[in-house]
Amino acid sequence: MITHSTPSIKKQVYDRISYLGTVSKADLLQHFALASSSMTRLLEEMTSQGLIIASGLGSSTGGRKPVLFQTRPKYRYLLGLEISRIYSKLGLYDLHLNTLSVIRWEMDAQMTPEHLADYVEGAAADFLAKEGISADQVLGIGIGAVGPLDRKQGIILEPEFFPSPHWKNVPICDMLTARLGIPAKLDNGANTALIGEHWALRNDDIEHALYVHAGINIRSAMMSGGKLIRGAVDTEGAVGQMIIQKDGPRLRGQGNKGALEAFVSVPSLVERVRAQLKTGRSSLLSSFSSDRVNFATLIDALSQGDLLVKEQFAETASYLGIGLANLINTFHPEYVILGGPLVSADPLMFNIALETAKTNIYHYPEYSPVFSHGMLTDEAVATGAAIMVLHEWEGNE
């Protein structure tokens, strides 16, 4: 069962074991204000329940070697769903977040919410049958979706640039709960990606992290003290409205003038290349009609060393670096994760953005965050959505 109440001490201990991977009773006593006898009884109860298992003996400090515990991966299972503008992905995971099955679908004009829900229902049934799992062994399905959202009500509100026009005010949690018979939990994809990446970095004990996704627009998430930072409303794409040029251009006539997304997004990059081609600039794309100049053809031209396209990608990366520096100077994270189609298009995007950001970080190099593509990359959103369900689980039968 998934709840929103304060976790019980048993669930807190379970979460600590899950986060660390393998721990001794002494490790847990350093973190929890429990008597040794109380911790012993709790670990015995959790072992009897099947939540945790003994996984060997640790190193001795002079006495008997301590028993090591870890969570039991096959005790229950999790589903994680990513809903984006380009594709959607469903994964089945055990409680160690091992991927057992995964499938993805293209988000074309025919992919309505109803069709996607039908696909998810069918794929989930196939996953469970393949693994020999019953539906009551699945804790729930986590959903990481493009916003804006009503996270508490489980509704996708009015996302922009979806191929199908039907993705407005979609009660996605109710739809999937009705089809799957399990709880569903919704958050924006940037948040679930950061949840996933933070889990993957758990051995590094990262407390403060920034995630920025550059694609159709700019999406971001922040974490402080190991917890997501949330505003009064879903603000996944708000960073794209950061003004970096007074009275500058607007993206497709919307948003703030001179906003970051007017310089760093797939649509703005395509528009700038088309504009340059109209002036007669030489390029591998010079003979293309305007409608054939799209992100796919830009990627192809970039891979062939087209100087005009490379110039425009580099300019996009520089603006991304400026936006990053503004966020970093405000938040001061330890770890900065960059993702999305623009960043993964070519190494020059990551490298130029990083160097531009470093040049504009206050107190650099004394303060120097780690920059990364992330550990999970394309798997981060769906994996993080599954972890979100695990976090909400009470730890009961």
DRENVO-906151 format. One line per 2 residues: for each residue x, y negated, z negated of N, C-alpha, C. Coordinates in steps of 0.2 Angstrom, whole numbers, plus 5000, padded with zeros to 4 digits. Example, Ala and Ser with C-alpha at 12.3 -4.5 7.8 and 13.67 -1.06 7.14 Angstrom:
BEGIN
5066,5028,4961,5062,5022,4961,5066,5016,4961  5064,5011,4965,5068,5005,4964,5064,5000,4961 $
//
This chain:
BEGIN
5004,5006,5000,5000,5000,5000,5004,4994,5000  5002,4989,5004,5006,4982,5004,5002,4977,5000 $
5006,4974,4996,5003,4968,4992,5007,4962,4992  5005,4957,4989,5009,4951,4989,5010,4949,4981 $
5009,4954,4977,5010,4952,4970,5018,4953,4968  5020,4951,4962,5027,4951,4960,5029,4958,4960 $
5034,4960,4963,5036,4967,4963,5037,4970,4956  5035,4976,4954,5037,4979,4948,5044,4981,4947 $
5046,4982,4941,5053,4983,4940,5055,4989,4944  5051,4994,4945,5053,5000,4949,5054,4998,4956 $
5050,4994,4959,5051,4992,4966,5057,4987,4966  5059,4983,4961,5065,4979,4961,5071,4984,4961 $
5071,4989,4957,5076,4994,4957,5077,4997,4964  5071,4999,4967,5071,5003,4973,5074,4998,4978 $
5072,4992,4978,5075,4987,4983,5082,4986,4983  5084,4986,4977,5092,4985,4975,5096,4991,4978 $
5093,4997,4977,5096,5003,4979,5096,5003,4987  5090,5001,4990,5090,5001,4997,5094,4996,5000 $
5095,4990,4997,5099,4985,5000,5107,4987,4999  5109,4990,4994,5116,4992,4993,5118,4998,4996 $
5113,5003,4998,5114,5009,5001,5115,5015,4996  5121,5014,4992,5122,5019,4987,5125,5016,4981 $
5122,5018,4975,5123,5014,4969,5123,5019,4963  5127,5017,4958,5127,5021,4952,5122,5018,4947 $
5120,5021,4941,5116,5018,4936,5120,5012,4933  5126,5012,4932,5130,5007,4930,5130,5001,4934 $
5130,5002,4941,5129,4996,4946,5122,4993,4945  5117,4997,4944,5110,4994,4943,5110,4990,4936 $
5113,4993,4931,5113,4990,4924,5116,4983,4924  5121,4982,4929,5124,4975,4929,5119,4970,4932 $
5114,4973,4936,5110,4968,4939,5103,4967,4936  5101,4972,4932,5094,4972,4929,5095,4972,4921 $
5091,4968,4917,5092,4968,4910,5087,4973,4907  5090,4980,4908,5086,4985,4905,5091,4989,4901 $
5088,4992,4896,5092,4997,4892,5095,5003,4896  5100,5006,4894,5103,5012,4898,5098,5017,4898 $
5094,5019,4892,5089,5024,4892,5083,5022,4896  5081,5016,4897,5076,5014,4901,5077,5015,4908 $
5084,5013,4910,5086,5014,4917,5086,5022,4919  5088,5026,4914,5089,5033,4915,5082,5036,4917 $
5077,5034,4912,5070,5036,4913,5067,5034,4920  5069,5028,4922,5066,5025,4928,5069,5029,4934 $
5075,5030,4934,5079,5034,4939,5076,5041,4940  5075,5044,4934,5072,5051,4934,5065,5051,4937 $
5061,5046,4935,5054,5045,4938,5054,5044,4946  5059,5040,4948,5059,5039,4955,5062,5045,4959 $
5067,5049,4956,5069,5055,4959,5064,5060,4959  5060,5061,4954,5054,5065,4954,5049,5064,4959 $
5048,5057,4960,5043,5055,4965,5045,5056,4972  5052,5057,4973,5055,5058,4979,5057,5051,4982 $
5056,5046,4979,5058,5039,4981,5066,5039,4983  5070,5042,4978,5077,5041,4978,5080,5048,4978 $
5086,5049,4980,5089,5056,4979,5096,5055,4976  5099,5060,4973,5106,5059,4971,5110,5061,4977 $
5116,5057,4978,5119,5058,4984,5127,5059,4983  5128,5062,4977,5135,5063,4976,5138,5060,4970 $
5144,5060,4969,5147,5057,4963,5152,5051,4965  5152,5046,4961,5156,5041,4962,5163,5042,4959 $
5167,5036,4959,5174,5037,4956,5174,5036,4949  5178,5040,4945,5178,5040,4938,5183,5034,4935 $
5181,5031,4930,5185,5026,4927,5188,5028,4920  5188,5035,4919,5191,5038,4913,5186,5043,4911 $
5180,5043,4912,5175,5048,4909,5172,5052,4915  5166,5054,4914,5163,5058,4919,5162,5054,4925 $
5162,5057,4931,5161,5053,4937,5153,5052,4937  5151,5046,4939,5144,5044,4939,5140,5047,4945 $
5134,5048,4944,5130,5051,4949,5128,5044,4953  5128,5045,4960,5126,5040,4965,5119,5041,4967 $
5116,5036,4968,5109,5037,4971,5108,5033,4977  5103,5035,4981,5101,5031,4987,5094,5033,4989 $
5091,5028,4992,5084,5029,4994,5083,5035,4999  5077,5039,4998,5076,5044,5003,5073,5042,5009 $
5077,5043,5015,5075,5039,5021,5068,5042,5024  5067,5048,5023,5061,5051,5026,5055,5051,5021 $
5055,5047,5016,5050,5047,5011,5043,5044,5014  5045,5039,5018,5039,5035,5022,5042,5032,5028 $
5038,5029,5033,5041,5027,5039,5038,5020,5040  5041,5016,5045,5039,5009,5046,5038,5008,5054 $
5034,5004,5056,5033,5002,5063,5035,4995,5063  5039,4993,5068,5040,4986,5070,5039,4984,5077 $
5035,4978,5078,5033,4976,5084,5036,4969,5086  5039,4968,5091,5041,4961,5094,5036,4960,5099 $
5033,4953,5099,5029,4951,5104,5032,4944,5107  5035,4944,5113,5038,4938,5116,5035,4937,5122 $
5038,4932,5126,5035,4930,5132,5037,4934,5138  5043,4937,5137,5046,4941,5142,5044,4949,5142 $
5045,4951,5136,5043,4958,5134,5041,4959,5127  5038,4965,5126,5036,4967,5119,5039,4974,5118 $
5041,4975,5111,5044,4981,5109,5042,4984,5103  5041,4990,5103,5038,4994,5097,5044,4999,5095 $
5045,4999,5088,5050,5004,5086,5047,5008,5080  5049,5014,5079,5047,5018,5073,5054,5019,5069 $
5054,5018,5063,5060,5018,5058,5058,5022,5052  5064,5025,5050,5063,5028,5043,5065,5022,5038 $
5065,5024,5031,5066,5019,5026,5074,5017,5026  5078,5020,5030,5085,5018,5030,5086,5013,5036 $
5080,5012,5040,5080,5008,5046,5083,5011,5051  5084,5018,5051,5086,5021,5057,5081,5021,5063 $
5082,5019,5069,5077,5019,5074,5076,5026,5076  5070,5029,5076,5068,5035,5078,5065,5036,5085 $
5061,5030,5087,5058,5030,5093,5058,5022,5095  5058,5021,5101,5057,5014,5103,5055,5014,5110 $
5050,5009,5112,5048,5008,5119,5047,5000,5120  5047,4998,5126,5046,4991,5127,5041,4990,5134 $
5038,4985,5134,5033,4983,5139,5034,4976,5142  5034,4976,5149,5034,4969,5152,5028,4965,5150 $
5029,4959,5148,5023,4954,5147,5021,4950,5153  5018,4954,5158,5016,4951,5164,5009,4948,5163 $
5006,4945,5168,4999,4942,5168,4994,4947,5166  4995,4953,5167,4990,4958,5165,4990,4960,5158 $
4995,4958,5154,4996,4960,5147,4992,4956,5143  4986,4957,5142,4982,4954,5137,4983,4956,5130 $
4981,4953,5125,4981,4956,5118,4978,4963,5118  4972,4964,5121,4969,4970,5121,4973,4976,5124 $
4976,4974,5130,4980,4979,5133,4986,4981,5129  4989,4976,5126,4995,4977,5122,4993,4981,5116 $
4988,4980,5112,4985,4983,5107,4984,4991,5109  4981,4992,5115,4980,4999,5117,4987,5002,5118 $
4992,4999,5121,4998,5002,5122,5002,5004,5115  5001,4999,5111,5004,5000,5104,5001,5006,5101 $
4994,5007,5101,4991,5012,5098,4993,5019,5101  4993,5019,5108,4996,5025,5111,5003,5027,5110 $
5007,5022,5110,5014,5023,5109,5015,5026,5101  5012,5023,5097,5013,5024,5090,5010,5032,5089 $
5005,5034,5092,5003,5041,5091,5008,5045,5094  5011,5043,5100,5016,5048,5103,5022,5048,5098 $
5024,5043,5095,5030,5043,5091,5029,5047,5085  5023,5047,5082,5021,5051,5076,5021,5058,5078 $
5018,5060,5083,5018,5067,5086,5025,5070,5087  5029,5066,5090,5036,5068,5092,5040,5069,5085 $
5039,5065,5080,5042,5066,5074,5039,5071,5069  5033,5073,5070,5029,5077,5066,5027,5073,5059 $
5025,5067,5060,5023,5062,5055,5016,5061,5055  5013,5061,5049,5005,5059,5049,5005,5052,5048 $
4999,5049,5050,4998,5042,5049,4998,5039,5042  4997,5043,5037,4997,5041,5030,5004,5041,5028 $
5009,5043,5031,5016,5042,5029,5019,5036,5032  5015,5032,5036,5018,5026,5038,5015,5020,5034 $
5020,5016,5031,5018,5011,5027,5014,5005,5030  5016,5004,5036,5012,4998,5040,5016,4996,5046 $
5014,4991,5049,5017,4989,5055,5018,4981,5054  5025,4979,5055,5027,4972,5055,5027,4969,5062 $
5025,4963,5063,5025,4960,5069,5029,4954,5069  5034,4953,5074,5037,4947,5075,5035,4944,5081 $
5032,4938,5081,5029,4936,5087,5031,4928,5089  5030,4926,5095,5031,4919,5097,5025,4915,5093 $
5027,4910,5090,5022,4905,5087,5020,4900,5092  5015,4896,5089,5013,4895,5082,5009,4900,5080 $
5009,4902,5073,5005,4907,5070,5001,4904,5064  4996,4908,5062,4993,4907,5055,4995,4914,5052 $
5001,4914,5049,5004,4920,5046,5000,4923,5041  4997,4919,5037,4993,4922,5031,4987,4926,5034 $
4984,4923,5039,4978,4926,5042,4979,4931,5047  4986,4932,5049,4988,4936,5054,4986,4935,5061 $
4986,4928,5063,4983,4926,5070,4989,4922,5074  4989,4924,5080,4994,4921,5085,4989,4915,5087 $
4991,4909,5087,4987,4903,5088,4987,4901,5096  4992,4897,5098,4992,4895,5105,4999,4894,5107 $
5002,4900,5108,5009,4900,5111,5009,4898,5118  5015,4895,5120,5016,4892,5127,5019,4897,5131 $
5018,4896,5137,5022,4900,5143,5021,4907,5143  5015,4910,5140,5014,4917,5141,5011,4918,5148 $
5014,4924,5151,5011,4925,5158,5003,4926,5158  5001,4929,5153,4993,4930,5152,4990,4924,5149 $
4985,4921,5151,4982,4915,5148,4978,4917,5141  4977,4923,5140,4973,4926,5134,4976,4926,5127 $
4982,4924,5127,4985,4924,5120,4984,4918,5116  4978,4916,5115,4976,4911,5111,4971,4913,5105 $
4973,4911,5099,4969,4913,5093,4968,4920,5093  4973,4924,5093,4973,4931,5093,4973,4934,5086 $
4968,4938,5083,4969,4941,5077,4973,4947,5077  4979,4947,5079,4983,4953,5080,4984,4958,5075 $
4984,4955,5068,4984,4960,5063,4978,4964,5062  4972,4961,5063,4966,4964,5062,4965,4969,5068 $
4967,4967,5074,4967,4972,5080,4971,4978,5079  4977,4977,5076,4981,4983,5076,4980,4987,5070 $
4977,4984,5064,4975,4988,5059,4969,4992,5061  4964,4990,5065,4958,4993,5067,4960,4999,5071 $
4966,4999,5075,4968,5004,5080,4972,5009,5076  4976,5007,5072,4981,5011,5069,4979,5014,5062 $
4975,5010,5059,4973,5012,5052,4978,5011,5047  4983,5006,5048,4988,5005,5043,4988,4997,5042 $
4991,4995,5037,4992,4987,5036,4996,4984,5041  4995,4978,5043,4999,4974,5048,5001,4968,5045 $
5007,4966,5046,5009,4959,5043,5013,4955,5049  5011,4949,5049,5014,4945,5055,5019,4939,5052 $
5024,4938,5056,5028,4932,5055,5031,4930,5062  5034,4924,5062,5037,4922,5069,5043,4926,5070 $
5045,4927,5076,5050,4931,5078,5057,4929,5076  5058,4922,5075,5064,4920,5073,5065,4922,5066 $
5060,4922,5062,5061,4924,5055,5062,4931,5054  5058,4935,5058,5060,4943,5057,5067,4944,5060 $
5069,4941,5065,5076,4942,5068,5081,4940,5062  5080,4935,5058,5085,4933,5053,5084,4938,5047 $
5078,4941,5046,5077,4946,5041,5081,4952,5043  5081,4954,5049,5084,4960,5052,5092,4959,5052 $
5094,4953,5054,5101,4952,5054,5104,4951,5047  5100,4948,5042,5103,4948,5035,5103,4955,5032 $
5099,4959,5034,5099,4966,5032,5105,4970,5034  5107,4969,5041,5113,4972,5044,5119,4969,5041 $
5119,4963,5038,5125,4960,5035,5125,4961,5028  5121,4965,5025,5120,4966,5018,5127,4967,5014 $
5132,4971,5017,5138,4972,5014,5142,4966,5014  5141,4960,5017,5144,4954,5017,5141,4949,5012 $
5136,4951,5009,5133,4947,5004,5131,4940,5006  5128,4939,5012,5127,4932,5014,5121,4930,5011 $
5122,4924,5008,5116,4920,5005,5113,4915,5009  5116,4911,5013,5114,4906,5017,5115,4907,5024 $
5110,4907,5028,5111,4909,5035,5106,4905,5040  5108,4904,5046,5104,4900,5051,5104,4904,5057 $
5098,4905,5060,5097,4909,5066,5094,4904,5071  5097,4904,5077,5094,4900,5083,5094,4904,5089 $
5088,4904,5092,5087,4907,5098,5085,4902,5104  5089,4903,5109,5089,4898,5115,5086,4902,5121 $
5080,4900,5123,5077,4903,5129,5072,4899,5132  5066,4901,5132,5060,4896,5135,5060,4890,5131 $
5061,4891,5125,5062,4885,5120,5067,4886,5115  5068,4882,5110,5072,4883,5105,5068,4886,5099 $
5070,4891,5096,5067,4894,5090,5072,4895,5084  5070,4894,5078,5075,4894,5073,5072,4897,5066 $
5077,4899,5062,5075,4902,5055,5081,4900,5051  5079,4899,5045,5084,4898,5040,5083,4902,5033 $
5088,4904,5030,5088,4908,5024,5093,4905,5019  5090,4904,5013,5095,4901,5007,5093,4906,5001 $
5099,4907,4998,5098,4912,4992,5096,4919,4994  5097,4920,5000,5094,4927,5003,5087,4927,5004 $
5083,4921,5004,5076,4920,5005,5075,4916,5011  5070,4917,5015,5068,4913,5021,5065,4906,5018 $
5067,4901,5022,5065,4894,5020,5058,4893,5024  5053,4892,5021,5047,4890,5025,5044,4883,5023 $
5041,4881,5028,5037,4874,5027,5030,4875,5026  5026,4870,5026,5019,4870,5025,5015,4873,5031 $
5018,4873,5037,5015,4876,5043,5021,4880,5046  5019,4884,5051,5024,4888,5055,5028,4884,5059 $
5034,4883,5058,5038,4878,5062,5044,4881,5066  5043,4887,5068,5048,4891,5072,5051,4887,5078 $
5047,4883,5082,5049,4880,5087,5051,4872,5086  5050,4870,5080,5051,4863,5078,5058,4860,5079 $
5063,4865,5079,5070,4862,5080,5071,4860,5087  5067,4862,5092,5067,4860,5098,5065,4853,5099 $
5061,4850,5094,5059,4843,5095,5064,4839,5091  5070,4841,5089,5075,4837,5086,5077,4832,5092 $
5077,4825,5090,5079,4820,5096,5086,4819,5096  5089,4821,5102,5096,4820,5102,5098,4814,5107 $
5093,4811,5111,5094,4806,5115,5088,4801,5115  5089,4795,5112,5083,4790,5112,5080,4789,5119 $
5074,4789,5119,5070,4788,5125,5073,4792,5131  5075,4798,5129,5077,4803,5134,5071,4807,5138 $
5073,4812,5142,5068,4816,5145,5063,4820,5141  5058,4822,5143,5053,4826,5140,5053,4833,5144 $
5052,4838,5141,5052,4845,5144,5044,4846,5147  5044,4846,5153,5037,4847,5156,5032,4842,5154 $
5034,4836,5152,5030,4830,5150,5027,4831,5143  5030,4836,5139,5027,4837,5133,5032,4836,5127 $
5030,4835,5121,5035,4835,5116,5038,4828,5115  5043,4827,5111,5047,4821,5110,5051,4819,5116 $
5052,4813,5117,5057,4811,5122,5064,4812,5119  5068,4815,5124,5075,4816,5121,5076,4822,5117 $
5071,4826,5116,5071,4832,5112,5076,4837,5114  5079,4841,5109,5084,4846,5111,5081,4851,5116 $
5075,4853,5116,5073,4858,5121,5073,4855,5128  5073,4848,5129,5073,4845,5136,5080,4846,5139 $
5085,4848,5135,5092,4849,5137,5094,4856,5136  5091,4860,5132,5093,4866,5130,5087,4871,5130 $
5085,4874,5136,5080,4878,5137,5080,4881,5144  5077,4887,5146,5077,4889,5152,5074,4884,5157 $
5068,4882,5156,5065,4877,5160,5069,4871,5162  5072,4868,5157,5076,4862,5158,5082,4863,5162 $
5085,4869,5161,5091,4871,5165,5089,4872,5173  5084,4875,5174,5081,4877,5181,5079,4870,5184 $
5076,4865,5180,5074,4859,5183,5080,4855,5185  5086,4855,5181,5092,4851,5182,5095,4854,5188 $
5096,4860,5189,5099,4863,5195,5095,4862,5201  5088,4862,5201,5084,4860,5207,5085,4853,5209 $
5086,4849,5204,5087,4842,5205,5094,4840,5208  5099,4844,5206,5105,4843,5209,5106,4846,5216 $
5102,4851,5217,5102,4854,5224,5099,4849,5229  5093,4846,5227,5090,4841,5231,5094,4835,5233 $
5099,4833,5229,5104,4828,5231,5109,4830,5236  5109,4837,5238,5114,4839,5243,5120,4843,5240 $
5120,4844,5233,5126,4847,5230,5127,4854,5233  5133,4856,5234,5135,4862,5237,5134,4868,5232 $
5131,4873,5234,5130,4879,5229,5128,4885,5233  5129,4891,5230,5127,4897,5233,5119,4897,5234 $
5116,4892,5230,5109,4892,5230,5106,4886,5235  5111,4883,5239,5109,4877,5243,5104,4879,5248 $
5103,4885,5251,5099,4887,5256,5092,4890,5253  5092,4890,5246,5086,4893,5243,5080,4887,5243 $
5074,4890,5244,5068,4885,5243,5068,4884,5235  5065,4878,5233,5065,4876,5226,5062,4882,5222 $
5056,4885,5224,5053,4890,5220,5057,4896,5219  5062,4897,5223,5067,4903,5222,5073,4902,5218 $
5073,4896,5216,5078,4894,5211,5075,4895,5204  5077,4900,5201,5074,4902,5194,5080,4905,5190 $
5078,4907,5184,5083,4909,5179,5087,4915,5182  5084,4920,5185,5087,4926,5187,5092,4924,5193 $
5090,4919,5197,5095,4917,5203,5101,4913,5200  5099,4909,5195,5105,4906,5191,5110,4910,5188 $
5108,4916,5185,5112,4920,5182,5116,4924,5187  5113,4926,5193,5117,4929,5198,5122,4924,5201 $
5120,4918,5202,5125,4913,5205,5131,4912,5200  5129,4911,5193,5134,4910,5188,5139,4916,5188 $
5137,4922,5189,5141,4928,5189,5146,4928,5195  5144,4925,5200,5148,4924,5206,5153,4918,5206 $
5153,4914,5201,5157,4908,5200,5155,4902,5203  5148,4901,5204,5146,4895,5207,5147,4889,5203 $
5151,4884,5206,5153,4879,5202,5147,4874,5199  5142,4873,5203,5137,4869,5201,5133,4872,5195 $
5131,4878,5196,5128,4882,5191,5132,4882,5185  5138,4884,5185,5143,4884,5179,5143,4877,5176 $
5143,4872,5180,5143,4865,5177,5137,4864,5173  5131,4866,5175,5125,4865,5172,5124,4870,5166 $
5126,4876,5166,5126,4880,5160,5131,4877,5155  5137,4874,5157,5141,4871,5152,5138,4865,5149 $
5135,4861,5152,5131,4855,5150,5126,4857,5145  5122,4863,5146,5117,4865,5142,5120,4868,5135 $
5126,4871,5136,5129,4874,5130,5132,4868,5126  5134,4863,5129,5137,4857,5125,5131,4854,5121 $
5125,4853,5124,5119,4850,5120,5117,4855,5115  5117,4862,5116,5116,4867,5111,5121,4866,5105 $
5127,4865,5106,5132,4864,5101,5130,4857,5097  5128,4852,5100,5126,4846,5096,5120,4847,5092 $
5115,4851,5094,5109,4853,5090,5112,4857,5084  5116,4862,5085,5119,4866,5080,5122,4862,5075 $
5126,4857,5077,5130,4853,5072,5125,4849,5068  5120,4847,5071,5115,4843,5067,5112,4848,5061 $
5110,4854,5063,5107,4858,5059,5112,4860,5053  5118,4862,5055,5123,4864,5051,5125,4858,5046 $
5125,4852,5048,5127,4847,5043,5121,4846,5038  5115,4848,5040,5109,4847,5036,5109,4852,5031 $
5111,4859,5033,5109,4865,5029,5115,4868,5026  5121,4867,5029,5127,4870,5027,5127,4878,5026 $
5125,4882,5031,5125,4889,5030,5132,4892,5030  5132,4898,5028,5138,4902,5028,5139,4905,5035 $
5133,4907,5038,5133,4911,5044,5128,4908,5049  5130,4908,5055,5126,4905,5060,5125,4911,5066 $
5119,4913,5067,5118,4918,5072,5115,4915,5078  5118,4916,5084,5115,4913,5090,5112,4919,5095 $
5106,4918,5097,5103,4923,5101,5099,4920,5107  5096,4924,5111,5092,4922,5116,5095,4922,5123 $
5091,4922,5128,5093,4923,5135,5098,4918,5137  5098,4912,5135,5103,4907,5137,5110,4909,5134 $
5110,4911,5128,5116,4912,5124,5119,4918,5127  5115,4923,5129,5118,4930,5131,5119,4930,5139 $
5118,4924,5142,5118,4924,5149,5126,4924,5151  5130,4921,5148,5137,4922,5149,5141,4919,5143 $
5147,4922,5142,5151,4920,5136,5153,4913,5136  5153,4909,5141,5154,4902,5141,5149,4898,5137 $
5143,4901,5137,5137,4897,5133,5139,4898,5126  5141,4904,5123,5142,4904,5116,5149,4900,5114 $
5154,4901,5119,5160,4898,5117,5160,4890,5117  5156,4887,5122,5156,4880,5122,5151,4877,5117 $
5146,4881,5115,5142,4879,5110,5145,4879,5103  5149,4884,5102,5153,4885,5096,5158,4879,5095 $
5162,4878,5101,5167,4873,5100,5164,4866,5099  5159,4864,5103,5155,4858,5102,5153,4857,5095 $
5150,4862,5092,5147,4862,5085,5153,4861,5080  5158,4865,5081,5164,4864,5077,5167,4857,5077 $
5167,4854,5083,5170,4847,5083,5165,4842,5079  5159,4843,5078,5154,4839,5075,5152,4841,5068 $
5155,4846,5066,5153,4848,5059,5157,4844,5054  5153,4841,5049,5156,4837,5044,5161,4841,5039 $
5167,4839,5038,5172,4842,5034,5174,4849,5037  5174,4849,5043,5177,4855,5047,5184,4853,5047 $
5189,4858,5046,5188,4865,5045,5188,4867,5038  5188,4862,5033,5187,4864,5026,5181,4868,5025 $
5176,4866,5028,5169,4870,5028,5169,4873,5035  5168,4879,5036,5168,4882,5042,5164,4889,5042 $
5158,4888,5044,5153,4894,5044,5156,4899,5050  5153,4905,5049,5155,4910,5053,5149,4910,5059 $
5152,4910,5065,5147,4910,5071,5147,4917,5074  5141,4920,5076,5140,4927,5078,5134,4927,5083 $
5135,4932,5087,5129,4935,5091,5124,4939,5087  5126,4941,5081,5122,4945,5077,5124,4952,5077 $
5122,4956,5073,5123,4963,5073,5118,4967,5077  5112,4965,5076,5106,4969,5079,5105,4966,5086 $
5106,4960,5088,5105,4957,5094,5098,4958,5096  5097,4961,5102,5090,4962,5105,5085,4966,5100 $
5088,4970,5095,5084,4974,5091,5082,4970,5085  5084,4964,5084,5083,4961,5077,5076,4959,5076 $
5072,4957,5081,5065,4955,5079,5061,4961,5077  5061,4966,5080,5057,4972,5079,5059,4975,5072 $
5066,4976,5071,5069,4979,5065,5067,4975,5059  5068,4968,5060,5066,4964,5054,5059,4964,5053 $
5055,4965,5058,5047,4965,5056,5046,4972,5052  5049,4977,5054,5049,4983,5050,5051,4982,5043 $
5057,4979,5042,5060,4977,5035,5055,4973,5031  5051,4968,5034,5046,4964,5031,5041,4968,5028 $
5039,4974,5031,5034,4978,5028,5037,4982,5022  5043,4984,5023,5046,4987,5017,5047,4983,5011 $
5048,4976,5012,5049,4972,5007,5042,4971,5003  5037,4971,5007,5030,4970,5004,5027,4977,5000 $
5030,4982,5001,5028,4989,4999,5029,4989,4991  5024,4991,4987,5025,4992,4980,5029,4998,4978 $
5030,5003,4982,5034,5008,4980,5030,5014,4977  5023,5013,4978,5019,5018,4975,5018,5024,4980 $
5014,5029,4978,5013,5035,4983,5009,5032,4989 $
//
